[in-house]
Amino acid sequence: MQEKWNQFVYVLCEAKKKDVDEDTYHTLIENQLQLLNWMMYKGEICHKPNIPIGNSKFIQPDILIKSDNEEQFVIEVKRPVHSQTERERVQLESYMRQLKLDVGIYIGEHIEVFYDKPKSKDAVSVMRIPLEIDNKLGAKFVENFFRDNFSRDAIVGFCEERIKEIQRQASLNKIKESLIADAQTQITESLKPYLMEKYGDSFSEEEIKSMLATLHFTVTTDSTRQPEPKVEPVKVKPMKQKSTLVKCQLTRNAYAQGLFDTSDQSLTVLKGSKVNPVHLDKFKDANLKTRDRQLAEYTEEVNGERIVKADVRFDTPSGAAVFCVGGSANGWSTWKDESGRELNEYRVNEGSPKTEVRFDENRVTDPHKFQLEFWTKFKAKLEATGKIPTLQTPQPHNWYDVRIGRSNILLNNVCNTQKNFVSVRLYIRNQMVDVYYPALEARRDEINKALGCEPIWDANPTAKDKTIAFYHQTDLTDSIKLEDALDWMVEQTIIFYRVFSEEVKGISLPK
């Protein structure tokens, strides 16, 4: 999608250099929208349409995009050297609400996507993209607004995720501001326990405190990288950064080489990879069109084979797998690293193959008391939904079981106060592993789709019991994140209960 963005934005960049007028810019934008497969001759790109509102009023947005004669989103256009004002944002929001559209786009000196979040007073900016070649957000824009991929439900989901990302960044900015405001105290207090643990046998607490008092810490911001504490007068040798790229390959119905990036979970299919030239059976029409376009754009025929002609980046391993295989595929299990491990091994530990799930330790001081309170709140929240008929009495353990109607198979929820995570997982005891696990494994793609996520299947292959687990990293000492973790666990427990209670009904038990 990066190349498609470059094609889309290049003309707009040139228009900005030439300082074209608004009408000329408007026409250029409508022409460029056809690169995203919206067609003017089909009536999908509507130029300043007069739309009746009420008995006698009309509105005239700059551009209205339609699909199958239904309005999809609206675009407000201004000159490429314009400076956006509140007036344009209010105008765009007005069009969105009068036309009952979730999304509107401003195109002027930059491109900005607005989302009319339900129950929100104002439309929210979820993406602001400068007019420049090779912009990563630009590729995201093309991916989401490409005609063949577009749906109103999908774009709402994308906007909700963007809001979460923005909120997370805002929280990080608050931490940064706090560090800048009082770096000396915070860094000193953080270092003291570490130094006491490492050197406490040789030096007293007073000696370590006195040594710290001779150091001066400052924190400064850098626009090109994350801020780092500066320590004076000690000079610290910089640590060599660990590569985030994992070489991998896929051999199901194809022979593809890839690079998996553990930092953003994307996967790049490398030039020269061989992909399936045909589609597999039971491939949805929408997916067929998308893959046909991908094959035309990213591959060429060489000696009867489909060869990738340039590196192609996908946001997820599964997206890359579908492109290579030609049908539904779970990329986390289909792609393997150089040692034959599934990419599932890299989903939690940020690049290092795992033997168990690990997260940062937290500081819960009384785990048993905490766990009892946690499961008591969890049960109350879950009980209030009325979705699960019978719930057990909470105990001061790190687990809480939920029955799904069969023996030796249940939901086993976990709250780990030492490794700072919660999880929902299906737990199959070894007595019935041979009955349940192969039957569920055969329907992995369908189950993942029903769950709405890609859980980790059989995280510990050497164990006799088997699990299908979905993890959520959190901070159990933060009251707001704790509530979020409880709500997440309630929501996922209901989904896991619904899906797996139905699945196990269809599995025949041995007589």
C-alpha positions as CSV (number, residue, x, y, z in Angstrom):
1,M,0.0,0.0,0.0
2,Q,3.0,2.3,0.4
3,E,3.5,2.6,-3.3
4,K,-0.2,3.2,-3.9
5,W,0.0,6.1,-1.3
6,N,3.0,7.5,-3.1
7,Q,1.1,7.5,-6.4
8,F,-1.9,9.1,-4.6
9,V,-0.1,11.9,-2.8
10,Y,2.5,12.8,-5.5
11,V,0.1,14.9,-7.5
12,L,-1.1,16.6,-4.3
13,C,2.5,17.4,-3.3
14,E,3.1,19.0,-6.8
15,A,-0.1,21.0,-6.5
16,K,1.1,22.3,-3.1
17,K,4.4,23.4,-4.7
18,K,2.5,25.2,-7.5
19,D,0.0,26.8,-5.0
20,V,-2.9,25.8,-7.2
21,D,-6.4,27.3,-6.6
22,E,-9.1,25.4,-4.7
23,D,-11.1,24.4,-7.8
24,T,-8.0,22.9,-9.5
25,Y,-7.0,21.1,-6.3
26,H,-10.6,19.8,-6.0
27,T,-10.4,18.3,-9.5
28,L,-7.0,16.7,-8.8
29,I,-8.3,15.1,-5.6
30,E,-11.3,13.5,-7.5
31,N,-8.9,12.2,-10.1
32,Q,-6.6,10.7,-7.5
33,L,-9.5,9.0,-5.7
34,Q,-9.8,6.8,-8.8
35,L,-6.4,5.4,-7.9
36,L,-8.2,4.0,-4.9
37,N,-10.7,2.3,-7.2
38,W,-13.5,4.8,-6.6
39,M,-15.0,5.4,-10.0
40,M,-16.5,8.7,-11.2
41,Y,-18.3,7.1,-14.2
42,K,-20.2,4.8,-11.7
43,G,-21.4,7.8,-9.7
44,E,-19.2,6.8,-6.7
45,I,-17.4,10.2,-6.7
46,C,-20.0,12.9,-6.4
47,H,-18.8,16.5,-7.2
48,K,-20.5,19.1,-5.0
49,P,-23.9,17.3,-4.9
50,N,-27.0,19.2,-3.8
51,I,-28.5,17.1,-1.1
52,P,-32.0,18.0,0.3
53,I,-32.2,18.4,4.0
54,G,-35.7,18.8,5.3
55,N,-38.5,20.4,3.2
56,S,-36.6,23.3,1.7
57,K,-32.9,23.2,2.7
58,F,-30.0,21.8,0.8
59,I,-26.4,21.0,1.7
60,Q,-23.5,20.8,-0.8
61,P,-20.4,19.0,0.5
62,D,-17.3,19.3,-1.7
63,I,-17.1,15.5,-2.4
64,L,-19.4,12.7,-1.4
65,I,-18.3,9.1,-1.9
66,K,-21.0,6.5,-2.6
67,S,-21.0,2.7,-3.0
68,D,-24.0,0.8,-4.4
69,N,-25.8,4.1,-4.2
70,E,-25.2,4.4,-0.4
71,E,-23.3,7.3,1.1
72,Q,-20.0,6.2,2.6
73,F,-18.0,9.2,3.6
74,V,-17.7,12.9,2.8
75,I,-14.6,15.1,1.9
76,E,-14.0,18.8,2.7
77,V,-11.5,20.4,0.3
78,K,-9.4,23.5,0.8
79,R,-6.3,24.9,-1.0
80,P,-3.1,23.0,-0.5
81,V,-1.5,26.0,1.2
82,H,-4.5,26.7,3.4
83,S,-4.3,26.6,7.2
84,Q,-7.1,24.6,8.7
85,T,-9.5,26.5,11.1
86,E,-12.2,25.5,13.4
87,R,-14.7,26.6,10.8
88,E,-13.7,23.8,8.4
89,R,-13.8,21.2,11.1
90,V,-17.3,22.3,12.2
91,Q,-18.4,22.3,8.5
92,L,-17.2,18.8,8.0
93,E,-18.7,17.6,11.2
94,S,-22.1,19.1,10.2
95,Y,-22.0,17.3,6.8
96,M,-21.2,14.0,8.6
97,R,-24.0,14.3,11.1
98,Q,-26.7,15.5,8.6
99,L,-25.8,12.6,6.3
100,K,-25.4,10.2,9.3
101,L,-21.8,9.2,8.3
102,D,-19.3,7.9,10.7
103,V,-16.2,9.3,8.9
104,G,-15.3,12.5,7.1
105,I,-12.0,13.6,5.5
106,Y,-10.4,17.0,5.3
107,I,-7.9,17.5,2.4
108,G,-6.0,20.8,2.2
109,E,-2.5,21.4,3.5
110,H,-2.6,17.9,4.9
111,I,-5.1,15.0,5.0
112,E,-7.0,14.4,8.2
113,V,-9.6,11.7,9.1
114,F,-12.4,12.6,11.5
115,Y,-14.6,10.1,13.3
116,D,-18.0,10.9,14.8
117,K,-17.7,8.6,17.8
118,P,-21.1,7.7,19.3
119,K,-22.2,9.9,22.3
120,S,-19.2,12.2,21.6
121,K,-19.8,16.0,21.6
122,D,-17.5,16.6,18.7
123,A,-16.1,14.5,15.8
124,V,-12.6,13.2,16.8
125,S,-9.5,13.5,14.7
126,V,-8.0,10.0,14.4
127,M,-5.4,10.5,11.7
128,R,-3.5,13.5,10.4
129,I,-1.2,12.9,7.5
130,P,1.3,15.4,6.0
131,L,1.5,15.5,2.2
132,E,4.7,13.6,1.7
133,I,6.0,10.5,-0.1
134,D,6.7,7.3,1.9
135,N,4.5,8.3,4.9
136,K,3.6,5.2,6.9
137,L,0.2,6.7,8.0
138,G,-0.4,7.4,4.3
139,A,-0.2,3.6,3.6
140,K,-2.7,3.0,6.4
141,F,-5.0,5.6,4.9
142,V,-4.9,3.9,1.5
143,E,-5.4,0.5,3.0
144,N,-8.6,1.6,4.8
145,F,-10.1,3.8,2.1
146,F,-9.3,1.6,-0.9
147,R,-12.6,0.8,-2.6
148,D,-12.2,-3.0,-2.6
149,N,-11.4,-3.1,1.2
150,F,-13.7,-0.4,2.4
151,S,-16.7,-1.0,4.6
152,R,-18.3,1.3,7.2
153,D,-18.0,-1.4,9.9
154,A,-14.3,-1.8,9.2
155,I,-13.5,1.9,9.2
156,V,-15.3,2.3,12.5
157,G,-13.2,-0.5,14.0
158,F,-10.1,1.2,12.6
159,C,-11.0,4.6,14.1
160,E,-11.7,3.0,17.5
161,E,-8.3,1.4,17.5
162,R,-6.7,4.7,16.5
163,I,-8.4,6.4,19.5
164,K,-6.9,3.8,21.8
165,E,-3.5,4.4,20.3
166,I,-3.8,8.2,20.8
167,Q,-4.9,7.7,24.4
168,R,-2.0,5.4,25.1
169,Q,0.4,8.0,23.6
170,A,-1.2,10.7,25.7
171,S,-0.6,8.6,28.8
172,L,3.1,8.2,27.8
173,N,3.3,11.9,27.3
174,K,2.1,12.5,30.8
175,I,4.8,10.1,32.1
176,K,7.4,12.1,30.1
177,E,6.1,15.4,31.5
178,S,6.4,14.0,35.0
179,L,9.9,12.8,34.4
180,I,11.0,16.2,33.0
181,A,9.4,18.0,35.9
182,D,11.1,16.0,38.6
183,A,13.8,13.8,37.1
184,Q,16.2,14.0,40.0
185,T,13.8,12.6,42.6
186,Q,12.2,10.0,40.4
187,I,15.4,8.5,39.0
188,T,17.1,8.6,42.4
189,E,14.2,6.8,44.1
190,S,14.1,4.2,41.3
191,L,17.8,3.5,41.4
192,K,18.0,3.1,45.2
193,P,16.2,-0.3,45.5
194,Y,18.2,-1.7,42.6
195,L,21.5,-0.6,44.1
196,M,20.6,-1.9,47.5
197,E,19.7,-5.3,46.1
198,K,23.0,-5.4,44.1
199,Y,25.4,-3.8,46.5
200,G,23.6,-4.0,49.9
201,D,25.9,-6.6,51.2
202,S,28.9,-4.3,50.8
203,F,27.5,-0.8,51.5
204,S,24.9,0.5,53.9
205,E,21.7,2.3,52.8
206,E,23.1,5.6,54.0
207,E,26.3,5.2,51.9
208,I,24.3,4.4,48.8
209,K,22.0,7.4,49.4
210,S,25.0,9.6,49.9
211,M,26.6,8.4,46.6
212,L,23.3,9.0,44.7
213,A,23.2,12.5,46.2
214,T,26.5,13.3,44.4
215,L,24.9,12.6,41.0
216,H,22.8,15.0,39.0
217,F,20.1,13.7,36.7
218,T,18.3,15.6,34.0
219,V,15.8,14.5,31.3
220,T,15.4,16.3,28.0
221,T,13.2,15.6,25.0
222,D,14.3,14.8,21.5
223,S,12.0,15.1,18.6
224,T,13.6,12.2,16.8
225,R,13.7,9.6,19.5
226,Q,12.4,8.6,22.9
227,P,13.8,10.8,25.7
228,E,16.6,9.2,27.7
229,P,17.8,10.1,31.2
230,K,21.2,11.9,31.2
231,V,23.5,10.9,34.1
232,E,26.4,13.2,35.1
233,P,29.3,12.8,35.7
234,V,29.2,9.0,34.9
235,K,29.4,8.2,31.2
236,V,27.4,5.1,30.3
237,K,28.4,3.0,27.2
238,P,25.3,2.7,24.9
239,M,23.8,-0.7,24.7
240,K,23.8,-2.4,21.3
241,Q,20.2,-2.4,20.0
242,K,18.7,-5.9,19.4
243,S,17.4,-6.5,15.9
244,T,13.6,-6.7,15.7
245,L,13.6,-8.7,12.5
246,V,13.0,-12.5,12.3
247,K,13.7,-14.4,9.1
248,C,10.9,-16.8,8.3
249,Q,9.4,-18.9,5.5
250,L,6.0,-20.3,4.4
251,T,5.7,-23.6,2.5
252,R,2.0,-24.3,2.4
253,N,0.8,-24.1,-1.3
254,A,3.7,-21.6,-1.8
255,Y,7.4,-21.1,-1.1
256,A,7.8,-17.7,0.4
257,Q,10.5,-16.0,2.4
258,G,9.7,-13.2,4.8
259,L,10.9,-10.9,7.5
260,F,8.7,-10.6,10.6
261,D,9.1,-7.4,12.6
262,T,8.5,-8.1,16.3
263,S,8.3,-4.3,17.1
264,D,5.1,-3.8,15.2
265,Q,4.1,-7.4,14.3
266,S,4.2,-6.7,10.6
267,L,5.5,-9.2,8.0
268,T,7.3,-8.4,4.7
269,V,7.1,-11.0,1.9
270,L,10.5,-10.8,0.2
271,K,11.2,-10.3,-3.5
272,G,11.6,-13.7,-5.3
273,S,9.0,-15.6,-3.2
274,K,6.8,-18.0,-5.0
275,V,3.0,-17.7,-4.2
276,N,0.0,-19.8,-5.2
277,P,-1.1,-18.5,-8.6
278,V,-4.7,-19.7,-8.0
279,H,-7.3,-19.2,-5.2
280,L,-8.3,-22.1,-2.9
281,D,-11.9,-23.2,-2.6
282,K,-14.3,-21.4,-0.2
283,F,-12.5,-18.1,-0.6
284,K,-14.9,-15.1,-0.1
285,D,-15.6,-12.9,-3.1
286,A,-14.3,-9.8,-1.4
287,N,-11.1,-11.6,-0.6
288,L,-10.9,-12.9,-4.2
289,K,-11.0,-9.3,-5.5
290,T,-8.4,-8.1,-3.0
291,R,-6.0,-11.0,-3.8
292,D,-6.5,-10.6,-7.6
293,R,-5.5,-7.0,-7.2
294,Q,-2.5,-7.9,-5.1
295,L,-1.3,-10.6,-7.6
296,A,-1.6,-8.0,-10.4
297,E,0.3,-5.3,-8.4
298,Y,3.0,-7.3,-6.6
299,T,3.7,-10.4,-8.7
300,E,4.7,-11.4,-12.2
301,E,4.6,-14.7,-14.1
302,V,7.9,-16.4,-14.6
303,N,8.1,-19.8,-16.2
304,G,4.5,-20.5,-15.2
305,E,5.0,-19.5,-11.6
306,R,3.8,-16.4,-9.7
307,I,6.9,-14.6,-8.3
308,V,6.9,-11.6,-6.0
309,K,8.6,-8.8,-7.9
310,A,9.4,-6.5,-4.9
311,D,9.2,-6.7,-1.1
312,V,5.6,-6.4,0.1
313,R,4.8,-5.4,3.7
314,F,1.6,-6.6,5.4
315,D,0.4,-5.4,8.8
316,T,0.0,-9.0,10.1
317,P,1.5,-12.5,9.4
318,S,-2.0,-13.7,8.5
319,G,-2.5,-11.0,5.8
320,A,0.8,-12.1,4.3
321,A,-0.2,-15.8,4.6
322,V,-3.5,-15.3,2.8
323,F,-1.6,-13.5,0.0
324,C,0.9,-16.3,-0.4
325,V,-1.5,-19.3,0.1
326,G,-4.4,-18.1,-1.9
327,G,-7.0,-18.8,0.8
328,S,-7.8,-18.6,4.5
329,A,-4.6,-19.0,6.6
330,N,-3.4,-18.3,10.2
331,G,-0.1,-16.7,9.6
332,W,1.0,-17.1,13.2
333,S,1.2,-20.9,12.7
334,T,1.9,-21.0,8.9
335,W,5.0,-18.9,8.9
336,K,8.1,-20.6,10.6
337,D,11.4,-19.1,11.7
338,E,14.8,-20.5,10.7
339,S,14.6,-23.1,13.6
340,G,11.1,-24.2,12.5
341,R,9.2,-22.4,15.3
342,E,5.8,-20.8,14.6
343,L,5.6,-17.1,14.7
344,N,3.3,-17.6,17.7
345,E,6.5,-17.9,19.6
346,Y,7.2,-14.2,19.0
347,R,3.8,-12.8,19.9
348,V,4.4,-12.1,23.6
349,N,8.2,-11.9,24.1
350,E,9.0,-9.3,21.5
351,G,11.4,-11.2,19.4
352,S,12.8,-14.0,21.7
353,P,11.3,-17.5,21.4
354,K,9.4,-18.2,24.6
355,T,9.3,-21.2,26.9
356,E,6.6,-19.5,28.9
357,V,4.6,-16.3,28.8
358,R,6.6,-13.5,30.5
359,F,5.7,-10.0,31.4
360,D,7.2,-7.3,33.7
361,E,6.9,-7.9,37.4
362,N,4.5,-5.7,39.3
363,R,4.5,-4.7,43.0
364,V,1.4,-6.2,44.5
365,T,2.4,-6.6,48.1
366,D,-0.2,-9.1,49.3
367,P,-1.0,-11.4,46.3
368,H,-3.6,-13.6,48.2
369,K,-5.7,-10.7,49.4
370,F,-5.4,-9.0,46.0
371,Q,-6.5,-12.2,44.1
372,L,-9.5,-12.7,46.4
373,E,-10.6,-9.1,45.8
374,F,-9.9,-9.3,42.1
375,W,-12.0,-12.5,41.6
376,T,-14.8,-11.1,43.8
377,K,-15.1,-8.1,41.5
378,F,-14.8,-10.3,38.4
379,K,-17.6,-12.5,39.5
380,A,-19.8,-9.6,40.3
381,K,-19.2,-8.0,36.9
382,L,-19.7,-11.3,35.1
383,E,-22.8,-12.2,37.1
384,A,-24.4,-8.8,36.2
385,T,-24.3,-9.6,32.5
386,G,-26.5,-12.7,33.0
387,K,-24.6,-14.5,30.2
388,I,-23.2,-17.4,32.2
389,P,-25.7,-19.4,34.5
390,T,-23.4,-20.8,37.2
391,L,-20.3,-19.2,38.7
392,Q,-18.0,-20.5,41.5
393,T,-17.2,-18.8,44.8
394,P,-14.0,-16.7,44.5
395,Q,-10.8,-18.0,46.2
396,P,-7.4,-16.4,46.9
397,H,-5.8,-18.1,44.0
398,N,-4.3,-16.8,40.7
399,W,-7.0,-18.7,38.7
400,Y,-10.8,-18.7,38.4
401,D,-12.6,-21.6,36.6
402,V,-15.8,-21.3,34.5
403,R,-17.5,-24.5,33.5
404,I,-18.7,-24.9,29.9
405,G,-20.8,-28.1,30.2
406,R,-18.4,-31.0,29.8
407,S,-16.0,-32.7,32.2
408,N,-12.2,-32.1,32.0
409,I,-12.6,-29.1,29.7
410,L,-13.3,-25.6,31.1
411,L,-12.3,-21.9,31.0
412,N,-9.4,-21.3,33.3
413,N,-8.9,-17.5,33.8
414,V,-5.6,-16.3,35.3
415,C,-4.6,-13.2,37.2
416,N,-0.8,-13.3,37.6
417,T,0.4,-10.7,40.1
418,Q,4.1,-11.6,39.6
419,K,4.2,-11.3,35.8
420,N,1.7,-8.6,35.4
421,F,-0.9,-10.1,33.1
422,V,-4.4,-11.5,33.0
423,S,-5.6,-14.2,30.6
424,V,-8.7,-16.1,29.5
425,R,-7.9,-19.6,28.3
426,L,-9.6,-22.9,27.4
427,Y,-8.0,-25.6,29.6
428,I,-8.2,-29.3,28.5
429,R,-7.1,-31.8,31.1
430,N,-4.8,-34.6,29.9
431,Q,-7.5,-37.3,30.3
432,M,-9.5,-35.8,27.4
433,V,-6.8,-34.1,25.4
434,D,-6.8,-36.7,22.6
435,V,-10.6,-36.3,22.2
436,Y,-11.0,-32.5,22.3
437,Y,-7.8,-30.9,21.1
438,P,-7.5,-32.5,17.7
439,A,-11.2,-31.7,17.0
440,L,-10.7,-28.1,18.0
441,E,-7.4,-27.8,16.1
442,A,-9.1,-28.9,12.9
443,R,-11.4,-25.9,13.2
444,R,-8.7,-23.4,14.3
445,D,-9.5,-20.8,11.6
446,E,-13.2,-20.9,12.2
447,I,-12.7,-20.7,16.0
448,N,-10.3,-17.8,15.8
449,K,-12.8,-16.0,13.6
450,A,-15.6,-16.6,16.0
451,L,-13.4,-15.4,18.9
452,G,-12.5,-12.3,17.0
453,C,-8.8,-12.8,18.0
454,E,-5.9,-15.1,17.4
455,P,-5.2,-16.8,20.8
456,I,-2.1,-18.8,21.5
457,W,-2.8,-22.5,20.8
458,D,-0.8,-25.0,22.9
459,A,1.6,-22.5,24.4
460,N,3.5,-25.3,26.1
461,P,3.7,-28.3,23.8
462,T,5.6,-30.4,26.3
463,A,2.7,-30.3,28.9
464,K,0.2,-33.1,28.9
465,D,-2.7,-30.6,29.5
466,K,-3.5,-28.3,26.5
467,T,-4.6,-24.7,26.5
468,I,-5.9,-22.1,24.0
469,A,-5.1,-18.8,25.7
470,F,-5.6,-15.1,25.1
471,Y,-3.4,-12.7,27.1
472,H,-3.7,-9.1,28.2
473,Q,-0.7,-7.2,29.6
474,T,-1.6,-4.6,32.2
475,D,-0.4,-2.9,35.4
476,L,-2.3,-4.4,38.4
477,T,-1.2,-1.6,40.7
478,D,-2.9,1.0,38.6
479,S,-6.6,1.3,39.6
480,I,-7.7,2.5,36.1
481,K,-5.8,-0.3,34.3
482,L,-7.1,-2.8,36.8
483,E,-10.7,-1.9,36.0
484,D,-9.9,-2.1,32.3
485,A,-8.4,-5.6,32.8
486,L,-11.5,-6.7,34.7
487,D,-13.8,-5.4,31.9
488,W,-11.5,-7.1,29.3
489,M,-11.6,-10.4,31.1
490,V,-15.4,-10.3,31.5
491,E,-15.9,-9.5,27.8
492,Q,-13.5,-12.3,26.6
493,T,-14.8,-14.8,29.1
494,I,-18.3,-14.4,27.6
495,I,-17.0,-14.8,24.1
496,F,-14.8,-17.9,25.0
497,Y,-17.8,-19.4,26.8
498,R,-20.2,-18.8,23.9
499,V,-17.8,-20.2,21.3
500,F,-16.3,-23.2,23.1
501,S,-19.5,-24.4,24.8
502,E,-21.0,-24.6,21.3
503,E,-17.9,-26.3,19.8
504,V,-17.7,-29.0,22.4
505,K,-21.3,-30.0,21.9
506,G,-20.4,-31.1,18.4
507,I,-17.5,-33.3,19.5
508,S,-18.5,-37.0,20.0
509,L,-17.2,-38.6,23.2
510,P,-15.8,-42.2,23.2
511,K,-18.2,-44.8,24.6
